[in-house]
Amino acid sequence: MAFTEAEVLAGLAEIVNEETGLAVEAVEADKSFTDDLDIDSISMMTIVVNAEKKFGVKIPDDDVKDLVTVQDAVDYINKAQEA
């Protein structure tokens, strides 16, 4: 079952909230994981692993560096679902 863009965004917000304690509402599509949300590389890897489980996709370690904003992650997950 494919998730909509809104469902992916909401799911990522929940994952970020669980990992960092940030409010779900603070995780917006245009926010940078490092600059705006202050997520370090270790937390980012946990978020990626949890996103892989939640959405049934694979995000290779080499691709994580390209996930700068929340929208980058949403787009990546949506493309991976279609593959």
PDB file with one MODEL, atoms N, CA, C and O in Angstrom:
MODEL        1
ATOM      1  N   MET A   1       0.831  -1.192   0.000  1.00  0.00           N
ATOM      2  CA  MET A   1       0.000   0.000   0.000  1.00  0.00           C
ATOM      3  C   MET A   1       0.872   1.250   0.000  1.00  0.00           C
ATOM      4  O   MET A   1       1.728   1.419   0.868  1.00  0.00           O
ATOM      5  N   ALA A   2       0.653   2.106  -0.960  1.00  0.00           N
ATOM      6  CA  ALA A   2       1.431   3.338  -1.054  1.00  0.00           C
ATOM      7  C   ALA A   2       0.839   4.406  -0.138  1.00  0.00           C
ATOM      8  O   ALA A   2      -0.377   4.529   0.010  1.00  0.00           O
ATOM      9  N   PHE A   3       1.723   5.157   0.456  1.00  0.00           N
ATOM     10  CA  PHE A   3       1.317   6.255   1.321  1.00  0.00           C
ATOM     11  C   PHE A   3       1.240   7.535   0.501  1.00  0.00           C
ATOM     12  O   PHE A   3       2.006   7.715  -0.446  1.00  0.00           O
ATOM     13  N   THR A   4       0.314   8.432   0.864  1.00  0.00           N
ATOM     14  CA  THR A   4       0.243   9.732   0.193  1.00  0.00           C
ATOM     15  C   THR A   4       1.360  10.620   0.733  1.00  0.00           C
ATOM     16  O   THR A   4       1.976  10.312   1.754  1.00  0.00           O
ATOM     17  N   GLU A   5       1.611  11.719   0.040  1.00  0.00           N
ATOM     18  CA  GLU A   5       2.639  12.659   0.495  1.00  0.00           C
ATOM     19  C   GLU A   5       2.316  13.169   1.898  1.00  0.00           C
ATOM     20  O   GLU A   5       3.212  13.296   2.732  1.00  0.00           O
ATOM     21  N   ALA A   6       1.054  13.458   2.159  1.00  0.00           N
ATOM     22  CA  ALA A   6       0.643  13.953   3.482  1.00  0.00           C
ATOM     23  C   ALA A   6       0.865  12.888   4.562  1.00  0.00           C
ATOM     24  O   ALA A   6       1.270  13.206   5.680  1.00  0.00           O
ATOM     25  N   GLU A   7       0.596  11.627   4.220  1.00  0.00           N
ATOM     26  CA  GLU A   7       0.805  10.537   5.179  1.00  0.00           C
ATOM     27  C   GLU A   7       2.289  10.338   5.477  1.00  0.00           C
ATOM     28  O   GLU A   7       2.671  10.071   6.616  1.00  0.00           O
ATOM     29  N   VAL A   8       3.121  10.470   4.444  1.00  0.00           N
ATOM     30  CA  VAL A   8       4.565  10.334   4.642  1.00  0.00           C
ATOM     31  C   VAL A   8       5.073  11.474   5.534  1.00  0.00           C
ATOM     32  O   VAL A   8       5.848  11.245   6.462  1.00  0.00           O
ATOM     33  N   LEU A   9       4.634  12.687   5.248  1.00  0.00           N
ATOM     34  CA  LEU A   9       5.047  13.837   6.054  1.00  0.00           C
ATOM     35  C   LEU A   9       4.625  13.648   7.511  1.00  0.00           C
ATOM     36  O   LEU A   9       5.423  13.864   8.423  1.00  0.00           O
ATOM     37  N   ALA A  10       3.387  13.251   7.725  1.00  0.00           N
ATOM     38  CA  ALA A  10       2.882  13.036   9.092  1.00  0.00           C
ATOM     39  C   ALA A  10       3.654  11.912   9.784  1.00  0.00           C
ATOM     40  O   ALA A  10       3.989  12.014  10.964  1.00  0.00           O
ATOM     41  N   GLY A  11       3.932  10.839   9.040  1.00  0.00           N
ATOM     42  CA  GLY A  11       4.687   9.721   9.601  1.00  0.00           C
ATOM     43  C   GLY A  11       6.103  10.119   9.974  1.00  0.00           C
ATOM     44  O   GLY A  11       6.609   9.724  11.025  1.00  0.00           O
ATOM     45  N   LEU A  12       6.744  10.903   9.115  1.00  0.00           N
ATOM     46  CA  LEU A  12       8.091  11.379   9.424  1.00  0.00           C
ATOM     47  C   LEU A  12       8.068  12.283  10.650  1.00  0.00           C
ATOM     48  O   LEU A  12       8.964  12.216  11.491  1.00  0.00           O
ATOM     49  N   ALA A  13       7.057  13.117  10.751  1.00  0.00           N
ATOM     50  CA  ALA A  13       6.932  14.012  11.909  1.00  0.00           C
ATOM     51  C   ALA A  13       6.832  13.198  13.192  1.00  0.00           C
ATOM     52  O   ALA A  13       7.442  13.549  14.202  1.00  0.00           O
ATOM     53  N   GLU A  14       6.065  12.117  13.156  1.00  0.00           N
ATOM     54  CA  GLU A  14       5.938  11.244  14.332  1.00  0.00           C
ATOM     55  C   GLU A  14       7.277  10.593  14.681  1.00  0.00           C
ATOM     56  O   GLU A  14       7.650  10.514  15.851  1.00  0.00           O
ATOM     57  N   ILE A  15       7.995  10.127  13.656  1.00  0.00           N
ATOM     58  CA  ILE A  15       9.295   9.487  13.867  1.00  0.00           C
ATOM     59  C   ILE A  15      10.282  10.491  14.469  1.00  0.00           C
ATOM     60  O   ILE A  15      10.991  10.166  15.422  1.00  0.00           O
ATOM     61  N   VAL A  16      10.329  11.704  13.920  1.00  0.00           N
ATOM     62  CA  VAL A  16      11.232  12.748  14.433  1.00  0.00           C
ATOM     63  C   VAL A  16      10.852  13.082  15.876  1.00  0.00           C
ATOM     64  O   VAL A  16      11.727  13.256  16.725  1.00  0.00           O
ATOM     65  N   ASN A  17       9.563  13.171  16.151  1.00  0.00           N
ATOM     66  CA  ASN A  17       9.088  13.458  17.508  1.00  0.00           C
ATOM     67  C   ASN A  17       9.563  12.378  18.487  1.00  0.00           C
ATOM     68  O   ASN A  17      10.045  12.688  19.577  1.00  0.00           O
ATOM     69  N   GLU A  18       9.424  11.118  18.090  1.00  0.00           N
ATOM     70  CA  GLU A  18       9.840  10.006  18.960  1.00  0.00           C
ATOM     71  C   GLU A  18      11.345  10.035  19.225  1.00  0.00           C
ATOM     72  O   GLU A  18      11.794   9.732  20.330  1.00  0.00           O
ATOM     73  N   GLU A  19      12.118  10.401  18.202  1.00  0.00           N
ATOM     74  CA  GLU A  19      13.583  10.372  18.322  1.00  0.00           C
ATOM     75  C   GLU A  19      14.126  11.591  19.064  1.00  0.00           C
ATOM     76  O   GLU A  19      15.080  11.475  19.833  1.00  0.00           O
ATOM     77  N   THR A  20      13.520  12.767  18.834  1.00  0.00           N
ATOM     78  CA  THR A  20      14.118  14.010  19.330  1.00  0.00           C
ATOM     79  C   THR A  20      13.276  14.743  20.369  1.00  0.00           C
ATOM     80  O   THR A  20      13.787  15.599  21.093  1.00  0.00           O
ATOM     81  N   GLY A  21      11.981  14.408  20.446  1.00  0.00           N
ATOM     82  CA  GLY A  21      11.102  15.142  21.347  1.00  0.00           C
ATOM     83  C   GLY A  21      10.559  16.421  20.743  1.00  0.00           C
ATOM     84  O   GLY A  21       9.794  17.136  21.390  1.00  0.00           O
ATOM     85  N   LEU A  22      10.947  16.723  19.504  1.00  0.00           N
ATOM     86  CA  LEU A  22      10.417  17.910  18.822  1.00  0.00           C
ATOM     87  C   LEU A  22       8.915  17.746  18.608  1.00  0.00           C
ATOM     88  O   LEU A  22       8.429  16.640  18.371  1.00  0.00           O
ATOM     89  N   ALA A  23       8.199  18.839  18.695  1.00  0.00           N
ATOM     90  CA  ALA A  23       6.761  18.800  18.448  1.00  0.00           C
ATOM     91  C   ALA A  23       6.499  18.360  17.011  1.00  0.00           C
ATOM     92  O   ALA A  23       7.209  18.761  16.089  1.00  0.00           O
ATOM     93  N   VAL A  24       5.472  17.531  16.832  1.00  0.00           N
ATOM     94  CA  VAL A  24       5.106  17.048  15.496  1.00  0.00           C
ATOM     95  C   VAL A  24       4.854  18.234  14.566  1.00  0.00           C
ATOM     96  O   VAL A  24       5.220  18.194  13.391  1.00  0.00           O
ATOM     97  N   GLU A  25       4.233  19.282  15.088  1.00  0.00           N
ATOM     98  CA  GLU A  25       3.905  20.467  14.264  1.00  0.00           C
ATOM     99  C   GLU A  25       5.157  21.188  13.769  1.00  0.00           C
ATOM    100  O   GLU A  25       5.098  21.909  12.773  1.00  0.00           O
ATOM    101  N   ALA A  26       6.289  21.002  14.449  1.00  0.00           N
ATOM    102  CA  ALA A  26       7.532  21.680  14.062  1.00  0.00           C
ATOM    103  C   ALA A  26       8.171  21.039  12.834  1.00  0.00           C
ATOM    104  O   ALA A  26       9.012  21.655  12.180  1.00  0.00           O
ATOM    105  N   VAL A  27       7.780  19.811  12.520  1.00  0.00           N
ATOM    106  CA  VAL A  27       8.385  19.097  11.396  1.00  0.00           C
ATOM    107  C   VAL A  27       7.581  19.426  10.137  1.00  0.00           C
ATOM    108  O   VAL A  27       6.585  18.775   9.820  1.00  0.00           O
ATOM    109  N   GLU A  28       8.049  20.458   9.434  1.00  0.00           N
ATOM    110  CA  GLU A  28       7.376  20.931   8.218  1.00  0.00           C
ATOM    111  C   GLU A  28       8.234  20.599   7.009  1.00  0.00           C
ATOM    112  O   GLU A  28       9.450  20.437   7.118  1.00  0.00           O
ATOM    113  N   ALA A  29       7.587  20.502   5.855  1.00  0.00           N
ATOM    114  CA  ALA A  29       8.261  20.059   4.630  1.00  0.00           C
ATOM    115  C   ALA A  29       9.494  20.887   4.286  1.00  0.00           C
ATOM    116  O   ALA A  29      10.487  20.341   3.807  1.00  0.00           O
ATOM    117  N   ASP A  30       9.445  22.195   4.524  1.00  0.00           N
ATOM    118  CA  ASP A  30      10.553  23.063   4.109  1.00  0.00           C
ATOM    119  C   ASP A  30      11.681  23.152   5.138  1.00  0.00           C
ATOM    120  O   ASP A  30      12.654  23.875   4.923  1.00  0.00           O
ATOM    121  N   LYS A  31      11.562  22.439   6.236  1.00  0.00           N
ATOM    122  CA  LYS A  31      12.579  22.499   7.297  1.00  0.00           C
ATOM    123  C   LYS A  31      13.776  21.614   6.965  1.00  0.00           C
ATOM    124  O   LYS A  31      13.627  20.512   6.436  1.00  0.00           O
ATOM    125  N   SER A  32      14.968  22.123   7.287  1.00  0.00           N
ATOM    126  CA  SER A  32      16.200  21.347   7.150  1.00  0.00           C
ATOM    127  C   SER A  32      16.364  20.485   8.402  1.00  0.00           C
ATOM    128  O   SER A  32      16.171  20.960   9.521  1.00  0.00           O
ATOM    129  N   PHE A  33      16.720  19.228   8.204  1.00  0.00           N
ATOM    130  CA  PHE A  33      16.919  18.340   9.345  1.00  0.00           C
ATOM    131  C   PHE A  33      17.995  18.873  10.290  1.00  0.00           C
ATOM    132  O   PHE A  33      17.812  18.869  11.508  1.00  0.00           O
ATOM    133  N   THR A  34      19.124  19.335   9.728  1.00  0.00           N
ATOM    134  CA  THR A  34      20.230  19.775  10.588  1.00  0.00           C
ATOM    135  C   THR A  34      20.088  21.223  11.028  1.00  0.00           C
ATOM    136  O   THR A  34      20.238  21.525  12.212  1.00  0.00           O
ATOM    137  N   ASP A  35      19.801  22.126  10.094  1.00  0.00           N
ATOM    138  CA  ASP A  35      19.789  23.556  10.414  1.00  0.00           C
ATOM    139  C   ASP A  35      18.557  23.984  11.204  1.00  0.00           C
ATOM    140  O   ASP A  35      18.676  24.734  12.173  1.00  0.00           O
ATOM    141  N   ASP A  36      17.380  23.517  10.805  1.00  0.00           N
ATOM    142  CA  ASP A  36      16.139  23.960  11.451  1.00  0.00           C
ATOM    143  C   ASP A  36      15.718  23.058  12.612  1.00  0.00           C
ATOM    144  O   ASP A  36      15.235  23.539  13.636  1.00  0.00           O
ATOM    145  N   LEU A  37      15.905  21.751  12.444  1.00  0.00           N
ATOM    146  CA  LEU A  37      15.417  20.803  13.444  1.00  0.00           C
ATOM    147  C   LEU A  37      16.529  20.311  14.377  1.00  0.00           C
ATOM    148  O   LEU A  37      16.269  19.591  15.341  1.00  0.00           O
ATOM    149  N   ASP A  38      17.778  20.712  14.076  1.00  0.00           N
ATOM    150  CA  ASP A  38      18.927  20.400  14.932  1.00  0.00           C
ATOM    151  C   ASP A  38      19.089  18.891  15.160  1.00  0.00           C
ATOM    152  O   ASP A  38      19.328  18.442  16.282  1.00  0.00           O
ATOM    153  N   ILE A  39      18.956  18.125  14.081  1.00  0.00           N
ATOM    154  CA  ILE A  39      19.083  16.666  14.153  1.00  0.00           C
ATOM    155  C   ILE A  39      20.508  16.279  13.760  1.00  0.00           C
ATOM    156  O   ILE A  39      20.983  16.636  12.682  1.00  0.00           O
ATOM    157  N   ASP A  40      21.188  15.541  14.653  1.00  0.00           N
ATOM    158  CA  ASP A  40      22.558  15.121  14.345  1.00  0.00           C
ATOM    159  C   ASP A  40      22.558  13.838  13.517  1.00  0.00           C
ATOM    160  O   ASP A  40      21.512  13.239  13.270  1.00  0.00           O
ATOM    161  N   SER A  41      23.745  13.436  13.099  1.00  0.00           N
ATOM    162  CA  SER A  41      23.836  12.303  12.167  1.00  0.00           C
ATOM    163  C   SER A  41      23.372  10.995  12.803  1.00  0.00           C
ATOM    164  O   SER A  41      22.803  10.144  12.120  1.00  0.00           O
ATOM    165  N   ILE A  42      23.610  10.827  14.098  1.00  0.00           N
ATOM    166  CA  ILE A  42      23.182   9.590  14.754  1.00  0.00           C
ATOM    167  C   ILE A  42      21.661   9.525  14.819  1.00  0.00           C
ATOM    168  O   ILE A  42      21.065   8.491  14.516  1.00  0.00           O
ATOM    169  N   SER A  43      21.038  10.624  15.211  1.00  0.00           N
ATOM    170  CA  SER A  43      19.565  10.672  15.240  1.00  0.00           C
ATOM    171  C   SER A  43      18.994  10.499  13.843  1.00  0.00           C
ATOM    172  O   SER A  43      17.958   9.858  13.664  1.00  0.00           O
ATOM    173  N   MET A  44      19.670  11.071  12.851  1.00  0.00           N
ATOM    174  CA  MET A  44      19.193  10.965  11.475  1.00  0.00           C
ATOM    175  C   MET A  44      19.183   9.504  11.026  1.00  0.00           C
ATOM    176  O   MET A  44      18.251   9.072  10.347  1.00  0.00           O
ATOM    177  N   MET A  45      20.200   8.748  11.397  1.00  0.00           N
ATOM    178  CA  MET A  45      20.236   7.337  11.006  1.00  0.00           C
ATOM    179  C   MET A  45      19.093   6.562  11.669  1.00  0.00           C
ATOM    180  O   MET A  45      18.498   5.681  11.049  1.00  0.00           O
ATOM    181  N   THR A  46      18.793   6.888  12.914  1.00  0.00           N
ATOM    182  CA  THR A  46      17.669   6.241  13.602  1.00  0.00           C
ATOM    183  C   THR A  46      16.361   6.590  12.914  1.00  0.00           C
ATOM    184  O   THR A  46      15.496   5.733  12.734  1.00  0.00           O
ATOM    185  N   ILE A  47      16.220   7.851  12.531  1.00  0.00           N
ATOM    186  CA  ILE A  47      15.015   8.300  11.822  1.00  0.00           C
ATOM    187  C   ILE A  47      14.878   7.550  10.493  1.00  0.00           C
ATOM    188  O   ILE A  47      13.783   7.121  10.130  1.00  0.00           O
ATOM    189  N   VAL A  48      15.994   7.395   9.770  1.00  0.00           N
ATOM    190  CA  VAL A  48      15.978   6.689   8.487  1.00  0.00           C
ATOM    191  C   VAL A  48      15.558   5.230   8.684  1.00  0.00           C
ATOM    192  O   VAL A  48      14.713   4.724   7.945  1.00  0.00           O
ATOM    193  N   VAL A  49      16.141   4.559   9.672  1.00  0.00           N
ATOM    194  CA  VAL A  49      15.800   3.150   9.931  1.00  0.00           C
ATOM    195  C   VAL A  49      14.317   3.020  10.262  1.00  0.00           C
ATOM    196  O   VAL A  49      13.638   2.128   9.754  1.00  0.00           O
ATOM    197  N   ASN A  50      13.817   3.911  11.114  1.00  0.00           N
ATOM    198  CA  ASN A  50      12.400   3.861  11.482  1.00  0.00           C
ATOM    199  C   ASN A  50      11.490   4.187  10.294  1.00  0.00           C
ATOM    200  O   ASN A  50      10.407   3.616  10.167  1.00  0.00           O
ATOM    201  N   ALA A  51      11.927   5.095   9.431  1.00  0.00           N
ATOM    202  CA  ALA A  51      11.150   5.421   8.226  1.00  0.00           C
ATOM    203  C   ALA A  51      11.121   4.225   7.278  1.00  0.00           C
ATOM    204  O   ALA A  51      10.092   3.940   6.666  1.00  0.00           O
ATOM    205  N   GLU A  52      12.254   3.525   7.157  1.00  0.00           N
ATOM    206  CA  GLU A  52      12.293   2.332   6.306  1.00  0.00           C
ATOM    207  C   GLU A  52      11.268   1.308   6.785  1.00  0.00           C
ATOM    208  O   GLU A  52      10.537   0.725   5.984  1.00  0.00           O
ATOM    209  N   LYS A  53      11.222   1.096   8.089  1.00  0.00           N
ATOM    210  CA  LYS A  53      10.263   0.133   8.654  1.00  0.00           C
ATOM    211  C   LYS A  53       8.830   0.595   8.440  1.00  0.00           C
ATOM    212  O   LYS A  53       7.975  -0.177   8.006  1.00  0.00           O
ATOM    213  N   LYS A  54       8.576   1.859   8.747  1.00  0.00           N
ATOM    214  CA  LYS A  54       7.211   2.386   8.694  1.00  0.00           C
ATOM    215  C   LYS A  54       6.648   2.377   7.274  1.00  0.00           C
ATOM    216  O   LYS A  54       5.482   2.041   7.067  1.00  0.00           O
ATOM    217  N   PHE A  55       7.481   2.748   6.296  1.00  0.00           N
ATOM    218  CA  PHE A  55       6.990   2.915   4.923  1.00  0.00           C
ATOM    219  C   PHE A  55       7.369   1.771   3.994  1.00  0.00           C
ATOM    220  O   PHE A  55       6.998   1.776   2.820  1.00  0.00           O
ATOM    221  N   GLY A  56       8.112   0.782   4.514  1.00  0.00           N
ATOM    222  CA  GLY A  56       8.462  -0.375   3.700  1.00  0.00           C
ATOM    223  C   GLY A  56       9.368  -0.056   2.532  1.00  0.00           C
ATOM    224  O   GLY A  56       9.216  -0.623   1.450  1.00  0.00           O
ATOM    225  N   VAL A  57      10.317   0.854   2.746  1.00  0.00           N
ATOM    226  CA  VAL A  57      11.262   1.237   1.694  1.00  0.00           C
ATOM    227  C   VAL A  57      12.683   1.018   2.200  1.00  0.00           C
ATOM    228  O   VAL A  57      12.903   0.811   3.393  1.00  0.00           O
ATOM    229  N   LYS A  58      13.643   1.067   1.281  1.00  0.00           N
ATOM    230  CA  LYS A  58      15.057   0.969   1.628  1.00  0.00           C
ATOM    231  C   LYS A  58      15.717   2.285   1.266  1.00  0.00           C
ATOM    232  O   LYS A  58      15.580   2.768   0.142  1.00  0.00           O
ATOM    233  N   ILE A  59      16.436   2.865   2.221  1.00  0.00           N
ATOM    234  CA  ILE A  59      17.168   4.114   1.979  1.00  0.00           C
ATOM    235  C   ILE A  59      18.647   3.813   2.220  1.00  0.00           C
ATOM    236  O   ILE A  59      19.096   3.783   3.366  1.00  0.00           O
ATOM    237  N   PRO A  60      19.404   3.592   1.143  1.00  0.00           N
ATOM    238  CA  PRO A  60      20.826   3.275   1.303  1.00  0.00           C
ATOM    239  C   PRO A  60      21.572   4.397   2.032  1.00  0.00           C
ATOM    240  O   PRO A  60      21.240   5.573   1.882  1.00  0.00           O
ATOM    241  N   ASP A  61      22.578   4.022   2.817  1.00  0.00           N
ATOM    242  CA  ASP A  61      23.349   5.007   3.576  1.00  0.00           C
ATOM    243  C   ASP A  61      23.883   6.125   2.691  1.00  0.00           C
ATOM    244  O   ASP A  61      23.920   7.282   3.109  1.00  0.00           O
ATOM    245  N   ASP A  62      24.298   5.788   1.467  1.00  0.00           N
ATOM    246  CA  ASP A  62      24.846   6.794   0.561  1.00  0.00           C
ATOM    247  C   ASP A  62      23.819   7.853   0.179  1.00  0.00           C
ATOM    248  O   ASP A  62      24.190   8.972  -0.176  1.00  0.00           O
ATOM    249  N   ASP A  63      22.542   7.518   0.245  1.00  0.00           N
ATOM    250  CA  ASP A  63      21.492   8.467  -0.142  1.00  0.00           C
ATOM    251  C   ASP A  63      21.063   9.374   1.008  1.00  0.00           C
ATOM    252  O   ASP A  63      20.435  10.408   0.778  1.00  0.00           O
ATOM    253  N   VAL A  64      21.393   8.999   2.237  1.00  0.00           N
ATOM    254  CA  VAL A  64      20.939   9.779   3.394  1.00  0.00           C
ATOM    255  C   VAL A  64      21.481  11.202   3.341  1.00  0.00           C
ATOM    256  O   VAL A  64      20.791  12.140   3.741  1.00  0.00           O
ATOM    257  N   LYS A  65      22.726  11.377   2.845  1.00  0.00           N
ATOM    258  CA  LYS A  65      23.322  12.712   2.777  1.00  0.00           C
ATOM    259  C   LYS A  65      22.518  13.656   1.875  1.00  0.00           C
ATOM    260  O   LYS A  65      22.616  14.875   2.016  1.00  0.00           O
ATOM    261  N   ASP A  66      21.728  13.105   0.955  1.00  0.00           N
ATOM    262  CA  ASP A  66      20.918  13.920   0.042  1.00  0.00           C
ATOM    263  C   ASP A  66      19.592  14.341   0.661  1.00  0.00           C
ATOM    264  O   ASP A  66      18.869  15.151   0.081  1.00  0.00           O
ATOM    265  N   LEU A  67      19.265  13.803   1.828  1.00  0.00           N
ATOM    266  CA  LEU A  67      18.009  14.136   2.488  1.00  0.00           C
ATOM    267  C   LEU A  67      18.257  15.338   3.408  1.00  0.00           C
ATOM    268  O   LEU A  67      18.410  15.190   4.620  1.00  0.00           O
ATOM    269  N   VAL A  68      18.292  16.524   2.804  1.00  0.00           N
ATOM    270  CA  VAL A  68      18.617  17.740   3.545  1.00  0.00           C
ATOM    271  C   VAL A  68      17.379  18.290   4.250  1.00  0.00           C
ATOM    272  O   VAL A  68      17.430  18.655   5.425  1.00  0.00           O
ATOM    273  N   THR A  69      16.269  18.343   3.517  1.00  0.00           N
ATOM    274  CA  THR A  69      15.033  18.867   4.093  1.00  0.00           C
ATOM    275  C   THR A  69      14.033  17.727   4.309  1.00  0.00           C
ATOM    276  O   THR A  69      14.195  16.627   3.781  1.00  0.00           O
ATOM    277  N   VAL A  70      13.021  18.016   5.080  1.00  0.00           N
ATOM    278  CA  VAL A  70      11.958  17.040   5.295  1.00  0.00           C
ATOM    279  C   VAL A  70      11.318  16.680   3.956  1.00  0.00           C
ATOM    280  O   VAL A  70      10.992  15.516   3.718  1.00  0.00           O
ATOM    281  N   GLN A  71      11.135  17.671   3.079  1.00  0.00           N
ATOM    282  CA  GLN A  71      10.542  17.413   1.760  1.00  0.00           C
ATOM    283  C   GLN A  71      11.404  16.468   0.940  1.00  0.00           C
ATOM    284  O   GLN A  71      10.876  15.635   0.203  1.00  0.00           O
ATOM    285  N   ASP A  72      12.738  16.585   1.055  1.00  0.00           N
ATOM    286  CA  ASP A  72      13.635  15.650   0.357  1.00  0.00           C
ATOM    287  C   ASP A  72      13.325  14.213   0.777  1.00  0.00           C
ATOM    288  O   ASP A  72      13.271  13.311  -0.059  1.00  0.00           O
ATOM    289  N   ALA A  73      13.123  14.013   2.076  1.00  0.00           N
ATOM    290  CA  ALA A  73      12.824  12.674   2.590  1.00  0.00           C
ATOM    291  C   ALA A  73      11.460  12.197   2.110  1.00  0.00           C
ATOM    292  O   ALA A  73      11.305  11.037   1.729  1.00  0.00           O
ATOM    293  N   VAL A  74      10.468  13.090   2.128  1.00  0.00           N
ATOM    294  CA  VAL A  74       9.121  12.738   1.652  1.00  0.00           C
ATOM    295  C   VAL A  74       9.195  12.309   0.186  1.00  0.00           C
ATOM    296  O   VAL A  74       8.645  11.275  -0.194  1.00  0.00           O
ATOM    297  N   ASP A  75       9.880  13.112  -0.634  1.00  0.00           N
ATOM    298  CA  ASP A  75       9.995  12.799  -2.064  1.00  0.00           C
ATOM    299  C   ASP A  75      10.723  11.470  -2.276  1.00  0.00           C
ATOM    300  O   ASP A  75      10.320  10.663  -3.114  1.00  0.00           O
ATOM    301  N   TYR A  76      11.793  11.251  -1.515  1.00  0.00           N
ATOM    302  CA  TYR A  76      12.566  10.015  -1.653  1.00  0.00           C
ATOM    303  C   TYR A  76      11.697   8.805  -1.324  1.00  0.00           C
ATOM    304  O   TYR A  76      11.690   7.817  -2.059  1.00  0.00           O
ATOM    305  N   ILE A  77      10.972   8.889  -0.225  1.00  0.00           N
ATOM    306  CA  ILE A  77      10.111   7.774   0.193  1.00  0.00           C
ATOM    307  C   ILE A  77       9.017   7.529  -0.832  1.00  0.00           C
ATOM    308  O   ILE A  77       8.718   6.378  -1.150  1.00  0.00           O
ATOM    309  N   ASN A  78       8.414   8.593  -1.354  1.00  0.00           N
ATOM    310  CA  ASN A  78       7.367   8.424  -2.370  1.00  0.00           C
ATOM    311  C   ASN A  78       7.917   7.736  -3.616  1.00  0.00           C
ATOM    312  O   ASN A  78       7.260   6.858  -4.174  1.00  0.00           O
ATOM    313  N   LYS A  79       9.124   8.124  -4.062  1.00  0.00           N
ATOM    314  CA  LYS A  79       9.729   7.482  -5.229  1.00  0.00           C
ATOM    315  C   LYS A  79      10.063   6.023  -4.928  1.00  0.00           C
ATOM    316  O   LYS A  79       9.857   5.150  -5.771  1.00  0.00           O
ATOM    317  N   ALA A  80      10.573   5.762  -3.734  1.00  0.00           N
ATOM    318  CA  ALA A  80      10.967   4.399  -3.355  1.00  0.00           C
ATOM    319  C   ALA A  80       9.751   3.476  -3.273  1.00  0.00           C
ATOM    320  O   ALA A  80       9.856   2.283  -3.555  1.00  0.00           O
ATOM    321  N   GLN A  81       8.605   4.024  -2.890  1.00  0.00           N
ATOM    322  CA  GLN A  81       7.386   3.217  -2.814  1.00  0.00           C
ATOM    323  C   GLN A  81       6.940   2.737  -4.193  1.00  0.00           C
ATOM    324  O   GLN A  81       6.368   1.657  -4.346  1.00  0.00           O
ATOM    325  N   GLU A  82       7.222   3.580  -5.195  1.00  0.00           N
ATOM    326  CA  GLU A  82       6.790   3.270  -6.564  1.00  0.00           C
ATOM    327  C   GLU A  82       7.698   2.242  -7.219  1.00  0.00           C
ATOM    328  O   GLU A  82       7.300   1.567  -8.169  1.00  0.00           O
ATOM    329  N   ALA A  83       8.918   2.125  -6.710  1.00  0.00           N
ATOM    330  CA  ALA A  83       9.912   1.245  -7.336  1.00  0.00           C
ATOM    331  C   ALA A  83       9.548  -0.226  -7.191  1.00  0.00           C
ATOM    332  O   ALA A  83      10.283  -1.094  -7.663  1.00  0.00           O
TER     333      ALA A  83
ENDMDL
END
